[in-house]
Amino acid sequence: MSTKYIFVTGGVTSSLGKGIICASLGRLLVAQGLKVTIQKLDPYINVDPGTMNPYEHGEVYVTDDGAETDLDLGHYERFLDIKTSQSNNVTTGRIYFDVITKERQGAYLGKTVQVIPHITDEIQSHVLKLGQSGDYDVVIVEIGGTVGDIESLPYIEAVRQLRYNVGRANTLSIHLTLVPYLAAAGELKTKPTQHSVKTLSESGLQPDILVCRSEHPLDGTIRRKVAQFCNVDLEDVIASLDANSIYEVPLLMQKEGLDKRVIEKLGLETKPTNLENWIGFVEAVCKPSVAIKVALVGKYVEHHDSYKSIVEAFIHSGAVNDCKVEIEWVQSDDLTKENVAGKLEGVSGILVAPGFGGRGIDGKVAAVEYARINNIPFFGICLGMQCAVIEFSRNVCGWENANSTEFEEECEYPIIDIMPDQKDIENMGGTMRLGQYDCKLAKNSNAIEAYKEEMITERHRHRYEVNNNLRYKLTENGMKLVGLNPERDLVEIIEIEDHPWFVGVQFHPEYSSTVSNPQPLFVDFVKASLKYAKDNSLYKSLKNKSKKAVRN
Ligand code: GLN
């Protein structure tokens, strides 16, 4: 069976959840025995989102191979339980970068280099590269942005050509659109969808299937109207109603027959659907027995997408613990030693988040101290771990002037320092310690208890590290360096003695949490927080409440 390509475009407005639809369709196909991957094409000019501010772009998702990518790749991995790589995320910036590099090398043999055919060819070659690997039955290609955007045009044209080149029977075009409800008229309106499909068709791309986002069910009349005016079969009009949890979407899409239509149209050979585990997980997410509060201390907390993978990892690990983790978003800029007790009142666990730069550091250090002294489960991730080391150096080791050279270049005790190989790097893009590295765990640690194996790998994204010249001071005072990178002897995990659960990790465990494989440290952190909540009567029982689905 040759690889099939499914192109997913979006119309009318952004934020319709194209990534979730792609991931949900992918999940349904995987559940029927198919090998699937998903690629995201992003029409912006940054080479990757690594240099973008979290307010602009949300979380930067890091793959095993160290690519800094769009957060939708996180959804793909979490839903499909697959690994993605640099090949799964292509931006306009990268396409132009590659074309211009080739032009400088003389690869175009004196030709005028143009959007068509050179840019569109380059886009096609990036898409085909995944298909030609021979690893997949289906490649789903999500095209970022909205149809009608100027910057989307080369992508739509590339898709048009690609469909022509690999044969229409091997490709499918799905368009995700909005059917808004006008309260004043008391009606659902199909005109925006009609216009969007018309714009797409003008570029030579006729959708085979329409997925219509809507706040209200689409009745027969609306479906017929959409089908007739958009030139698709009635059963190819798929309604996508708002869901309580993104993890319900695969089940809703199955009910609407999205996978069935895709399989029929592409002539895919499938096995009977096996969604048992998924259904069990959704039930656990929607009907937890208890709810606990866990603080997420960070400086981008107004923008929850900045911590997307952490939020999702809490949903996975909450389900394992039959517990809903309610995140208390705590702005680190506002935290002080004086107000920390008030601001963190009622939480059963404290997570200090990753980040860059000095803003909010004092607040994070105050949160660590509060967790340490009061025996509240603590989880520090990357910068959060570095703050835990700074706090311990200052308040336990007596090095009052300990700091990271990221915030204070000439500090007296640079307990966190730039890694030697990062010192002379000038370019910002793609130059951190990125991707997966090994970490060896010490016996008798919370970490090994969680992972249940000695050698683990996790993904990284940082320039600074625990200073190996000064780390003796930490161990002398009871900090345990329980995870080390064997090649470079870098500190990857710290814990402290005489605390129920205090773990800081230099890597990003949140990236590797999936529905099928919830991340072990998150699972154990939630377990410890749940215990703390029970011991301190801080949990809410949801047992006899109406079994309403949980919002995430
Ligand atoms: N700013 C810190 C560093 O570069 C931490 C990075 C992070 O939290 N991802 O090392």
Boltz pocket constraint, residues with backbone or C-beta under 6 A from the ligand:
constraints:
  - pocket:
      binder: B
      contacts: [[A, 353], [A, 354], [A, 355], [A, 356], [A, 357], [A, 381], [A, 382], [A, 383], [A, 384], [A, 406], [A, 461], [A, 462], [A, 463], [A, 464], [A, 465]]
      max_distance: 6.0
